Amino acid sequence: MTINPGFTLCFLLHDDQVLMLHRNFPPNQGLWNGVGGHIEPGETPRKAVIREVKEETGYEIDAPQFEGLLTWDGFEIPPGGIAIFTAQVSHPNFITNHEGVLAWKPKDWACSAPEVVDNIHVFLPKILAGEHPQHFHFSYEAGVRIKDVISEIPKDFDMEKIFEPDDNLQEEKRGDFILSFDKERLQLDVIEDFLSKQSYWAERRPLEKIIRSVQNAVCLGIYHLGKQVAFARLVTDQATFAWLADVFVHQDFRGQGLGKWLVEAACKFSDQHGINDMLLATRDAQQLYQRYGGFSPIEDPAKWMRRMKADQ
Ligand SMILES: CC(C)(COP(=O)(O)OP(=O)(O)OC[C@H]1O[C@@H](n2cnc3c(N)ncnc32)[C@H](O)[C@@H]1OP(=O)(O)O)[C@@H](O)C(=O)NCCC(=O)NCCS
């Protein structure tokens, strides 16, 4: 079965809360749901969800995370597909919505309250637990949900349809992995989790600073079946200089060549832009950069200066 989602559904997250919409209109009138809506002709699901979230809540999300596919039969609207997303937002202030009442609700409430669209109880706990994107199919009879089937995303479902192809962005596939320079794909929760909880260099960097650092840099991500597993960014003028920073591979995916791939891709980008000078700092991964990027220790450190301030 080929699935072509016609709708998006997005759960905005802030602290321990989910933004929910009490719907004024069918379908699911009178119940709480996520936000989202129709995918317009010519729109990818990702573009549609960014637009819908902006229209319905005022939030300008730039990195919605694909979380799964929802399909149904026997429901009040004909069978179809919904691409489910989540997105972290940095503040709790939304705008008034004309399709219903918006409110921040505790995650546990959204996963279990009877006032919530009931199939959400099935997939939201899995999504919030960080499970990989799955296909949720629900069968209805006379308005009642009678069967749930949870399975892997069908093999013929083209994950790439979630994202707009952009010829200017470099992308490379290796088996189930994709390396991409497309910032729209970045999954900020993955990046924040690693940098603030696991890295030795950015443990106190707040989310707001991480977001700005991503917005103003060239970023590389590696994705495994839609989930981000590696990251690096280049702070660069794209002409003379680049600083390679925040390089990491998720611990479950280390030792498979992804670190080398990131370094090689960053250096290729730098070469393509005619950049002569690349710098980085590392505590213990010198050999990675030496072997796969041609980096070497600074020979004349006395020439280099640094201005360092306490965290701000
Ligand atoms: C460093 C890191 C990015 C490497 O990623 P990876 O996918 O496991 O690495 P790869 O499988 O591509 O192989 C890494 C290569 O670098 C070498 N290497 C050198 N120092 C290393 C180090 N500190 N950690 C891992 N590999 C290192 C490995 O030996 C290997 O080379 P080889 O295959 O020729 O023997 C990953 O271990 C990581 O995210 N670590 C935590 C964050 C971190 O330290 N980042 C670097 C900050 S400068």
The ligand as an SDF file (V2000), in Angstrom:
LIG
                    3D

 48 50  0  0  0  0  0  0  0  0999 V2000
   34.4130   11.2990   17.7970 C   0  0  0  0  0  0  0  0  0  0  0  0
   33.1840   10.7030   17.1010 C   0  0  0  0  0  0  0  0  0  0  0  0
   32.4830   11.8220   16.3640 C   0  0  0  0  0  0  0  0  0  0  0  0
   33.6480    9.6170   16.1240 C   0  0  0  0  0  0  0  0  0  0  0  0
   32.5170    9.1010   15.4640 O   0  0  0  0  0  0  0  0  0  0  0  0
   32.4170    7.5830   14.9740 P   0  0  0  0  0  0  0  0  0  0  0  0
   31.2830    7.4840   14.0050 O   0  0  0  0  0  0  0  0  0  0  0  0
   32.3830    6.6640   16.1090 O   0  0  0  0  0  0  0  0  0  0  0  0
   33.7940    7.4090   14.2090 O   0  0  0  0  0  0  0  0  0  0  0  0
   34.1470    6.5320   12.9490 P   0  0  0  0  0  0  0  0  0  0  0  0
   33.5120    5.1790   13.0210 O   0  0  0  0  0  0  0  0  0  0  0  0
   33.8950    7.3170   11.7130 O   0  0  0  0  0  0  0  0  0  0  0  0
   35.7240    6.3540   13.1250 O   0  0  0  0  0  0  0  0  0  0  0  0
   36.4850    7.2800   13.7950 C   0  0  0  0  0  0  0  0  0  0  0  0
   37.9350    7.1930   13.3810 C   0  0  0  0  0  0  0  0  0  0  0  0
   38.6220    8.1880   14.1470 O   0  0  0  0  0  0  0  0  0  0  0  0
   39.4680    7.5690   15.0620 C   0  0  0  0  0  0  0  0  0  0  0  0
   39.4010    8.3070   16.3300 N   0  0  0  0  0  0  0  0  0  0  0  0
   40.3800    9.0480   16.8050 C   0  0  0  0  0  0  0  0  0  0  0  0
   40.0560    9.6010   17.9700 N   0  0  0  0  0  0  0  0  0  0  0  0
   38.8130    9.2210   18.2420 C   0  0  0  0  0  0  0  0  0  0  0  0
   37.9240    9.4770   19.3160 C   0  0  0  0  0  0  0  0  0  0  0  0
   38.2580   10.2490   20.3460 N   0  0  0  0  0  0  0  0  0  0  0  0
   36.7170    8.9290   19.2870 N   0  0  0  0  0  0  0  0  0  0  0  0
   36.3570    8.1430   18.2490 C   0  0  0  0  0  0  0  0  0  0  0  0
   37.1650    7.8650   17.1950 N   0  0  0  0  0  0  0  0  0  0  0  0
   38.3890    8.4010   17.2050 C   0  0  0  0  0  0  0  0  0  0  0  0
   39.0250    6.1160   15.1470 C   0  0  0  0  0  0  0  0  0  0  0  0
   40.0890    5.2960   15.5210 O   0  0  0  0  0  0  0  0  0  0  0  0
   38.5600    5.8710   13.7150 C   0  0  0  0  0  0  0  0  0  0  0  0
   39.6250    5.7590   12.8430 O   0  0  0  0  0  0  0  0  0  0  0  0
   40.0330    4.3800   12.0930 P   0  0  0  0  0  0  0  0  0  0  0  0
   38.7580    3.7670   11.5960 O   0  0  0  0  0  0  0  0  0  0  0  0
   40.9490    4.8250   11.0060 O   0  0  0  0  0  0  0  0  0  0  0  0
   40.6690    3.5910   13.1680 O   0  0  0  0  0  0  0  0  0  0  0  0
   32.2240   10.0180   18.1320 C   0  0  0  0  0  0  0  0  0  0  0  0
   32.9460    9.0550   18.8500 O   0  0  0  0  0  0  0  0  0  0  0  0
   31.5760   10.9660   19.1170 C   0  0  0  0  0  0  0  0  0  0  0  0
   30.5350   11.5430   18.8280 O   0  0  0  0  0  0  0  0  0  0  0  0
   32.1700   11.1290   20.3030 N   0  0  0  0  0  0  0  0  0  0  0  0
   31.6160   11.9770   21.3300 C   0  0  0  0  0  0  0  0  0  0  0  0
   31.6800   13.4270   20.9470 C   0  0  0  0  0  0  0  0  0  0  0  0
   33.0600   13.8680   20.5900 C   0  0  0  0  0  0  0  0  0  0  0  0
   34.0180   13.6020   21.2590 O   0  0  0  0  0  0  0  0  0  0  0  0
   33.1460   14.5910   19.4400 N   0  0  0  0  0  0  0  0  0  0  0  0
   34.3650   15.1170   18.9360 C   0  0  0  0  0  0  0  0  0  0  0  0
   34.5730   16.4420   19.5070 C   0  0  0  0  0  0  0  0  0  0  0  0
   35.9920   17.2050   18.7770 S   0  0  0  0  0  0  0  0  0  0  0  0
  1  2  1  0
  2  3  1  0
  2  4  1  0
  2 36  1  0
  4  5  1  0
  5  6  1  0
  6  7  2  0
  6  8  1  0
  6  9  1  0
  9 10  1  0
 10 11  2  0
 10 12  1  0
 10 13  1  0
 13 14  1  0
 14 15  1  0
 15 16  1  0
 15 30  1  0
 16 17  1  0
 17 18  1  0
 17 28  1  0
 18 19  1  0
 18 27  1  0
 19 20  2  0
 20 21  1  0
 21 22  1  0
 21 27  2  0
 22 23  1  0
 22 24  2  0
 24 25  1  0
 25 26  2  0
 26 27  1  0
 28 29  1  0
 28 30  1  0
 30 31  1  0
 31 32  1  0
 32 33  2  0
 32 34  1  0
 32 35  1  0
 36 37  1  0
 36 38  1  0
 38 39  2  0
 38 40  1  0
 40 41  1  0
 41 42  1  0
 42 43  1  0
 43 44  2  0
 43 45  1  0
 45 46  1  0
 46 47  1  0
 47 48  1  0
M  END
$$$$
